[in-house]
């Protein structure tokens, strides 16, 4: 697995947990074109081969921002075609993140505005520090959310509140995000990564194929009717019956020990 990137810092913990840090703290981790390209490369590589990674934690370098959104200094003076090219890069990066076969959870360490908020919304779930704030500010710039923001926010917090947030472009607090179901847990800033890693370890000790198939089934559930979703769930379930990990899980239970899952 490639670990050296210009705008991201990657670190492997306990063999199975990959920490991915957006690494442009001098501009509050604002996304430039290179960052979009590298996001796609990182998550495309996991789609092709997880190489033993069972869960990813996405966060931002520094204590001020998770991600401030698109880098408006880079965008200043862009032609319409250049803007469309850059956004196509961001679109592909967003889809690569969403299509990651293993869970991707967030440690939101500060402001998540615009495209940074959309990145957080594309995660499977997130923990956030007490100094985190969120906003979808695109309409204040003459654009609109364009990396799944109008799709994910209504699913997370409901259509009417999502419209208010997107139409006004106003920030909201981490306490509001938690109350609305957007954030799973609020942590003190110095404990955020430790608590996120602790949860990642709980997930990583479970059967990898079970987690990956459950993730895909849950994602499908929000896009189809319940009967169709159930058929997808059953197909995924039955594919797990013949795995070595299913046999190991039942054997370990009966032998009163922790299972050792290999992903087979």
VEXDREN-2710 file (C-alpha; in Angstrom, 1 decimal):
% VEXDREN-2710
k/r/px/py/pz
1/UNK/0.0/0.0/0.0
2/UNK/1.3/3.4/-0.9
3/UNK/1.8/5.6/2.2
4/UNK/3.5/8.7/0.8
5/UNK/1.2/11.5/-0.4
6/UNK/1.7/15.2/-0.7
7/UNK/-1.6/16.4/0.9
8/UNK/-2.4/13.4/3.1
9/UNK/-0.6/11.6/5.9
10/UNK/-1.3/7.9/6.3
11/UNK/-0.5/5.8/9.3
12/UNK/-1.2/2.1/10.0
13/UNK/-2.3/1.2/13.6
14/UNK/-2.5/-2.4/14.9
15/UNK/-2.0/-3.7/11.4
16/UNK/-5.7/-3.3/10.5
17/UNK/-6.6/0.3/11.2
18/UNK/-5.6/3.0/8.7
19/UNK/-5.5/6.6/9.8
20/UNK/-5.8/9.1/6.9
21/UNK/-5.1/12.7/7.8
22/UNK/-5.9/15.6/5.5
23/UNK/-2.5/17.3/5.7
24/UNK/-2.8/21.0/4.8
25/UNK/-3.1/22.6/8.2
26/UNK/-1.7/26.0/7.0
27/UNK/-5.0/26.5/5.0
28/UNK/-7.3/24.6/7.4
29/UNK/-7.0/21.5/5.2
30/UNK/-8.9/23.2/2.4
31/UNK/-9.1/21.0/-0.7
32/UNK/-7.1/21.9/-3.7
33/UNK/-7.0/19.8/-6.9
34/UNK/-4.0/17.7/-5.7
35/UNK/-5.9/16.8/-2.6
36/UNK/-8.9/15.7/-4.7
37/UNK/-6.7/13.5/-6.9
38/UNK/-5.0/11.9/-3.9
39/UNK/-8.3/11.3/-2.1
40/UNK/-9.4/9.3/-5.2
41/UNK/-6.1/7.4/-5.3
42/UNK/-6.2/6.4/-1.6
43/UNK/-9.7/5.1/-1.6
44/UNK/-9.5/3.6/-5.1
45/UNK/-6.5/1.6/-3.9
46/UNK/-8.5/0.2/-1.0
47/UNK/-11.4/-0.7/-3.3
48/UNK/-9.0/-2.7/-5.4
49/UNK/-7.2/-4.4/-2.5
50/UNK/-7.7/-3.6/1.2
51/UNK/-4.3/-5.3/2.0
52/UNK/-5.5/-6.2/5.4
53/UNK/-7.0/-2.9/6.3
54/UNK/-10.3/-3.5/8.1
55/UNK/-11.3/0.1/9.0
56/UNK/-10.2/3.7/8.1
57/UNK/-10.3/6.8/10.3
58/UNK/-10.4/10.1/8.4
59/UNK/-9.4/13.3/10.2
60/UNK/-7.6/16.5/9.6
61/UNK/-4.2/17.7/10.7
62/UNK/-4.2/20.4/13.3
63/UNK/-6.7/21.5/16.0
64/UNK/-8.6/24.2/14.1
65/UNK/-10.2/22.5/11.1
66/UNK/-11.2/19.1/9.8
67/UNK/-11.6/20.6/6.4
68/UNK/-12.5/24.2/5.4
69/UNK/-13.9/23.1/2.0
70/UNK/-12.6/24.0/-1.4
71/UNK/-9.4/26.0/-1.6
72/UNK/-10.9/29.4/-2.8
73/UNK/-7.4/30.9/-3.3
74/UNK/-6.7/28.2/-5.9
75/UNK/-10.1/28.7/-7.4
76/UNK/-9.6/32.5/-7.9
77/UNK/-9.3/33.2/-11.6
78/UNK/-10.2/29.7/-12.7
79/UNK/-12.0/29.6/-16.1
80/UNK/-15.3/27.8/-16.1
81/UNK/-13.7/24.8/-17.8
82/UNK/-10.9/24.7/-15.2
83/UNK/-13.6/24.8/-12.4
84/UNK/-15.6/22.0/-14.0
85/UNK/-12.4/19.9/-14.3
86/UNK/-11.5/20.4/-10.7
87/UNK/-15.0/19.6/-9.6
88/UNK/-15.0/16.4/-11.6
89/UNK/-11.9/15.4/-9.6
90/UNK/-13.7/16.2/-6.4
91/UNK/-16.8/14.2/-7.6
92/UNK/-14.6/11.1/-8.3
93/UNK/-12.9/11.5/-4.9
94/UNK/-16.2/11.6/-3.2
95/UNK/-17.4/8.4/-4.9
96/UNK/-14.2/6.6/-4.2
97/UNK/-14.7/7.5/-0.5
98/UNK/-18.3/6.3/-0.5
99/UNK/-17.4/3.1/-2.4
100/UNK/-14.6/2.1/0.1
101/UNK/-15.4/-1.5/1.0
102/UNK/-14.3/-1.2/4.6
103/UNK/-15.9/1.3/7.1
104/UNK/-14.6/4.8/7.1
105/UNK/-15.3/6.7/10.3
106/UNK/-14.5/10.3/11.0
107/UNK/-12.6/12.1/13.8
108/UNK/-13.9/15.6/13.1
109/UNK/-11.4/17.8/14.9
110/UNK/-12.6/21.3/14.0
111/UNK/-14.5/23.2/11.4
112/UNK/-16.1/21.1/8.6
113/UNK/-17.4/23.6/6.1
114/UNK/-18.6/23.3/2.5
115/UNK/-16.8/20.4/0.9
116/UNK/-15.4/19.5/4.3
117/UNK/-18.9/19.0/5.6
118/UNK/-19.8/17.0/2.6
119/UNK/-16.7/14.8/3.2
120/UNK/-17.9/14.2/6.7
121/UNK/-21.4/13.3/5.4
122/UNK/-19.8/10.7/3.1
123/UNK/-18.4/8.8/6.0
124/UNK/-20.1/5.8/7.6
125/UNK/-20.3/7.7/10.9
126/UNK/-18.3/10.2/12.9
127/UNK/-17.1/11.3/16.3
128/UNK/-16.4/15.0/16.7
129/UNK/-14.5/17.2/19.1
130/UNK/-16.2/19.9/21.2
131/UNK/-14.8/22.6/19.0
132/UNK/-16.2/21.1/15.8
133/UNK/-18.6/23.2/13.7
134/UNK/-20.4/22.4/10.5
135/UNK/-21.8/24.3/7.5
136/UNK/-22.8/23.9/3.9
137/UNK/-21.9/27.4/2.7
138/UNK/-22.0/26.8/-1.1
139/UNK/-25.1/29.0/-1.8
140/UNK/-23.2/32.0/-0.3
141/UNK/-20.7/31.6/-3.1
142/UNK/-23.2/31.2/-6.0
143/UNK/-22.9/27.4/-6.2
144/UNK/-24.5/24.5/-4.2
145/UNK/-23.4/21.3/-2.6
146/UNK/-21.9/19.1/-5.3
147/UNK/-20.3/16.1/-3.6
148/UNK/-23.5/14.3/-2.3
149/UNK/-24.4/17.0/0.2
150/UNK/-28.0/17.4/-0.9
151/UNK/-28.3/13.6/-0.9
152/UNK/-26.7/12.7/2.4
153/UNK/-27.9/15.5/4.7
154/UNK/-31.6/14.8/4.3
155/UNK/-31.0/11.1/4.9
156/UNK/-29.0/12.0/8.1
157/UNK/-31.2/14.7/9.7
158/UNK/-34.4/15.0/7.6
159/UNK/-35.5/17.0/4.6
160/UNK/-36.9/20.1/6.3
161/UNK/-33.8/20.8/8.5
162/UNK/-31.5/19.9/5.6
163/UNK/-33.2/22.6/3.5
164/UNK/-32.8/25.2/6.2
165/UNK/-29.1/24.4/6.6
166/UNK/-28.4/24.4/2.8
167/UNK/-30.6/27.4/1.9
168/UNK/-29.2/29.7/4.7
169/UNK/-25.5/28.5/4.5
170/UNK/-25.4/29.1/8.3
171/UNK/-23.0/27.1/10.6
172/UNK/-24.3/24.9/13.3
173/UNK/-22.7/23.6/16.4
174/UNK/-21.4/20.1/17.3
175/UNK/-24.1/19.9/20.0
176/UNK/-26.8/20.5/17.3
177/UNK/-25.2/18.0/15.0
178/UNK/-25.3/15.4/17.8
179/UNK/-28.9/16.2/18.7
180/UNK/-29.9/15.8/15.1
181/UNK/-28.1/12.5/14.6
182/UNK/-25.3/13.7/12.4
183/UNK/-22.6/13.1/14.9
184/UNK/-22.4/9.9/16.9
185/UNK/-20.3/11.1/19.8
186/UNK/-18.8/14.3/21.1
187/UNK/-15.3/14.1/22.6
188/UNK/-12.8/16.4/24.2
189/UNK/-10.3/17.6/21.6
190/UNK/-7.3/15.8/23.3
191/UNK/-9.4/12.5/23.5
192/UNK/-11.0/12.5/20.1
193/UNK/-8.5/10.3/18.2
194/UNK/-8.0/7.9/21.2
195/UNK/-11.8/7.4/21.4
196/UNK/-12.1/7.0/17.7
197/UNK/-9.3/4.5/17.6
198/UNK/-10.9/2.6/20.5
199/UNK/-14.1/2.2/18.5
200/UNK/-12.1/1.3/15.4
201/UNK/-10.4/-1.5/17.3
202/UNK/-13.8/-2.9/18.3
203/UNK/-14.8/-3.0/14.7
204/UNK/-11.5/-4.4/13.4
205/UNK/-11.7/-7.4/15.8
206/UNK/-15.0/-8.5/14.1
207/UNK/-15.2/-10.7/11.0
208/UNK/-14.0/-8.5/8.0
209/UNK/-16.3/-10.0/5.4
210/UNK/-19.3/-9.6/7.8
211/UNK/-18.5/-5.9/8.3
212/UNK/-18.0/-5.3/4.6
213/UNK/-21.2/-7.0/3.5
214/UNK/-23.2/-5.4/6.3
215/UNK/-21.9/-2.0/5.2
216/UNK/-23.0/-2.6/1.7
217/UNK/-26.4/-3.9/2.7
218/UNK/-27.1/-0.8/4.9
219/UNK/-26.1/1.5/2.1
220/UNK/-28.5/-0.3/-0.3
221/UNK/-31.3/0.0/2.3
222/UNK/-31.5/3.8/1.9
223/UNK/-31.8/3.6/-1.9
224/UNK/-34.4/0.8/-2.5
225/UNK/-37.7/-0.4/-1.1
226/UNK/-37.6/-2.6/2.0
227/UNK/-38.4/-5.8/0.2
228/UNK/-35.6/-5.3/-2.4
229/UNK/-33.3/-4.4/0.4
230/UNK/-34.1/-7.5/2.3
231/UNK/-33.3/-9.7/-0.7
232/UNK/-29.9/-8.0/-1.0
233/UNK/-29.4/-8.6/2.7
234/UNK/-30.2/-12.3/2.4
235/UNK/-27.9/-12.7/-0.6
236/UNK/-25.1/-11.1/1.5
237/UNK/-25.9/-13.2/4.5
238/UNK/-25.9/-16.5/2.6
239/UNK/-22.5/-15.7/1.1
240/UNK/-21.1/-15.6/4.7
241/UNK/-22.3/-19.0/5.6
242/UNK/-19.5/-20.9/3.9
243/UNK/-16.7/-18.7/5.1
244/UNK/-13.9/-19.8/7.5
245/UNK/-14.7/-16.9/9.7
246/UNK/-18.3/-18.0/10.2
247/UNK/-17.0/-21.4/11.4
248/UNK/-14.4/-19.8/13.6
249/UNK/-17.0/-17.5/15.2
250/UNK/-19.3/-20.3/16.2
251/UNK/-16.4/-22.5/17.3
252/UNK/-14.9/-19.7/19.4
253/UNK/-18.2/-19.1/21.1
254/UNK/-18.6/-22.7/22.1
255/UNK/-15.0/-22.9/23.3
256/UNK/-15.5/-19.7/25.3
257/UNK/-12.6/-17.8/23.7
258/UNK/-12.2/-14.8/21.4
259/UNK/-12.4/-15.6/17.7
260/UNK/-9.5/-15.1/15.5
261/UNK/-10.9/-13.8/12.2
262/UNK/-8.7/-13.8/9.1
263/UNK/-11.2/-12.5/6.5
264/UNK/-11.5/-15.9/4.8
END
